[in-house]
Amino acid sequence: MGIFIHKIFPRLLLAIGFCMTLVVCSISVVSAAEDHGYEMLEEKALGQEVSFNAWGGSPAINNYIQWVARQVDERYGIRLKHIKLTNTSQAVSRILAEKVAGRTENGSVDLLWVNGENFSRMINAGLLQKDSWAFELPSFRYVNSEKMPDIISDFGVSTNGLESPWGRGQFVFGYDSQIVDTVPNSANKLANWIKNNPGKFAYPQPPDFTGTSFLKQVLFELIEDQMALYQNTNQVNASELLAPLWQWLDDLHPYLWRSGKIFPSNYSHLVRLLGDKEIAFAMAFNPAEFALGVEQGILPATIKSFIFDKGALSNVHFVAIPFNADAPEAAKITANFLLSPEAQLYKANIKMWGDPTVLDLDLLPDEWRREFSSLPQHPSMVSVEQLQKIIPEPHPSWVKLIEEEWQKRYAAGG
Amino acid sequence: MVKWSIIAVCMVPVCAGLAGVFLPAFGWFPLYGKSDFTFDIIGHLVSRAGFLHSIWLSIFTALFSTFIAYWLCIFILIYSQHFSYHYWLRKVIAPLIAVPHVTMAVGILFLIQPSGWWFRIISPWLTGWQTPANLNIVPDLYGFSLVLGLVVKELPFLLLVGFAILKQTNISGYGQISRSLGYGPVSSWFHFIHPLIAVRLRLCVLIVLCFAVSVVDMALILAPSTPAPLAVKIFSWYQEPEIEPQFFAAAGSVYLLIIAAFCCGIWLLFGWGVGYIFRLFSFYGVRFSSGWRIAKLVQIGVLFSAALILLIGILGLLSAAIWAFADIWYFPNMLPQKWGVSAWENGYNTYVSLALNSFIIGFTVSMLALISAIIWLEIPHKPVLKITDFFIYVPLLLPQAGFLFGMQILIIWLNIDGLLFTVIWAHYLFVFPYILLTLGPIWRRFDIRYELMGASLGLGKLAILWRVKMPMLAVPIITAFSIGFAVSCALYLPTIFAGNGHFLTLTTEAVTLAANASRQALGIAAILQMLLPLIIFSAAGIYLKLRFRRYRYFRIAD
């Protein structure tokens, strides 16, 4: 039995993973792994402790994770511990330190909330599990990677099943309807509004995630050849393509909050300024952000949200298992639960967290589909139909280029 | 033997931490596929846009804030000899010392920003603002807000140490002598007492200076960001998910060390210059004996600015505390529209266990550090060991993110990560230098005649320590302990790194809360962080008062 568990079982998993990858490549929509393989996982997972490293800055998300912890405890006997991070890179560098120190098992992180650059950094440093476990999860059958390619392609980097989708971030604006009459739902309209209302607009300073995302969202409208954004910057004439963005910003910076000399440090800071009425707009990557803020009394009820007419920049966030996880089985079970219709439904509820689901409603059994379509709405939230307009994330190389150029242009002092 | 074990406990992780910064700075990090030594990264940084500006900001804010804090402190110490606001002052500075820098920064930001408390009080009836004005007050482009924040935190710290030093100095004696020689009250201070205090305070001031160079959390909130001071840039490089910035961060840390050394050099040179000028005055017999009126003006100016600075600190904390109990509070209301505790409901049952964790770690660490500091100071120094003194202060000087990474590899390699013991060890590295710092200068200048007297009465070495020296130095010892406790309570990254995130304290909770958009959460974070250290400070004060109430020696000069 011991040999089976330590030697054969992982190889078996690997083999299954390999087969599954083939399946994914061929038909995109993946069915579940053989059920008995999954039951084996459940057996091993019983009594394991999963240390789930996830950003802990939002009480709504923290409460949701607590709910998940209760569920996996009741169902699988898994003890889920939420390690609250202020920045995902904290956990990445801890795993890196473990790799440097030669710890190949008993790692301190079992499950990590991750996406984009952190994911690609972990891949490059070899910090993740080698098998395509995510494609084997039973819940993965409700995912449609043909319809939503970003579910297996994280900021353009293929996930290869090394991380399991958890939720969707979409770039929405919040605005104070007391100050703003008509919503400026395009880059040009926004520019006009800013010029007519000096000092009332700000965006977080890149390389802050939300700030850079704002620039990408605007760039998408200013650029003519949008497909160029999905290529590596060194394959296209990037500086020429970016010129309209810098022009747009050069024009507007004198009219920004603090005359574009000082920028809010991150989205939390931005939302606080919106609540203080120092500015009239804020932005966030969770469509429910402003509705949650209103519910919590952080923001007045006059705050509403909108997205740009062309669509909202959108990406998927994932959970991944490090190469040296102490309880990889329980971590997989947890990831599977996180992706299950039940957990996804609870997560999408505005009363809970309001994070949109990564499941394809068409693939769901009828009763779940009904549940999803009867989720409560909130006056401060963008409607679900509107959110269908998705702009996938550009190639990751653009982020670096935009951030460096921005730094040179607007943050070099002088 | 004991000494060597203290050195080992401190040095081993410090060396690992240094290696974690220096090796990548020179291009060596095999896991990222780079293993050749090169000066390219160090050289490249200088040519990066805004880098020199960042360096200038770091130097300016550090030197300027330390300058203000130091001279305000010296003047307050002078005047405190003549007035009885001493007692009141000690009450005021305790909370200011006890709270972490980041809490103070949040408080100050809310107090003076255009939508802050101050403008809420005078709006709209005075300013006519229905919505906040677009003023570049905080953070400002030149770093003055950061200077203000640093002074608010450092002045009380220097005052506390200064009061403890005064206790050990025979001031009234020198004062009588100097006045009998015809010196005015202030100039007599500069000729006779300032040199005595300056020597004892020097190390503290240098650490304050280095801290100001490397401060991140406060600078993130109060410093300009276009560009940011160097320490903040390093911090954000470390936070970036890509690999290249990790090397920039390491190389930037080397620059930060150089800047810290440079600032210390400037400071020492300046101190020497002041001393030289006063020696010239002495030489030519300039006594300023007739400058009473100017002295009076200086006194009013100094006291006014000191009061203003302390007031800003206190009001900042108060505003943060109000936020914690405000359900709804929008501009321009002077006070919350709706009071309540709804923000506390998220996990209040955990606060008790968090507080317990903070207390256990803080108390154990401060106790251990205090005991080892006393041993360290009691064992005579051999010249070789002088260098080790420097290494003890290294954890305070290096950017924590880089330093802790090297240390973390060591901890994981020893397979002791995630243990309470390891967290305590990591805290010890930061608490020990502070305790040594506050206690050392006073301890080393303890009047040896008391010890001789004890010996002549037949006491052994231990008995002299226990029955003569420690009771007489009770004020500085307990002060050092309280400061150590406050330092431990405020540590965030070391707690996370050494404890794998499994040991949660009030500060780890507060820092994650502070990532939230709600200012209520910030207020709660502030209260959580100031509570424990404040209790310890007050308890220490009460203990001293009760224990030594019969002895005139321990009463603060009044």
Interface residues (C-beta under 8 A of the other chain):
Chain A: S51 N53 W55 G56 G57 S58 P59 N62 N63 K81 I83 K84 L85 T86 N87 T88 S89 Q90 A91 V92 S93 R94 L96 A97 E98 K99 V100 A101 G102 R103 S108 G116 E117 N118 S120 R121 N124 A125 I179 P198 G199 K200 Q205 P207 W257 R258 S259 K261 I262 F263 S265 Y267 S268 V271 R272 L273 G275 D276 K277 E278 G293 Q296 G297 I298 P300 K400 Q407 K408 Y410 A411 A412 G413 G414
Chain B: L31 Y32 A49 G50 H53 S54 Q113 P114 S115 T131 P132 N134 N136 P139 D140 L141 L220 I221 P224 S225 T226 P227 A228 S236 Y238 Q239 E240 P241 E242 I243 D327 I328 Y330 F331 K338 S342 A343 N346 G347 F405 Q408 I409 L410 I412 W413 N415 D417 G418 I496 F497 N500 G501 H502 L504 T508 E509 V511 T512 L513 A514 A515 N516 A517 S518 R519 Q520 A521
